[in-house]
Amino acid sequence: MGNRTLSEVYLLSERRKDPRELRTMLVIEERRKVMYDSTISLYSHRYRVPPGYINCRIWVKIVGDKVIFSLRDPVRRGDE
């Protein structure tokens, strides 16, 4: 470093990501089967979903502190 201060030596990272890109990188997405009591289990927590999804496989997306449920494919029951 010599006679330079830390602020003079510091270089901005070229790996800095756009906030929108960073949010998509930090999303956790998993598929779960809706049980007969209209719930799913995700990381030791139970979540209620609409009863129309019973016995279907749905996608669960964790974005920050939000849990989002979606059905991407046509409704399929069980392991069809």
C-alpha angles and dihedrals in degrees: 000000000000113000095339123111122237091255090056092050096044115104125196113247115252087209093069110135130215109253091241091051091047092053091054091048091054096051118113114208126185139162120238137180116235110234126222091263088060094252139114129208119229123172093337093312127108120221128190119231130184112288091237088075097058110140092007127118113239135181117247119200124192112203112175105306095340127097114206125190123204140168108215100172128054111281109284122179120226118319098341 
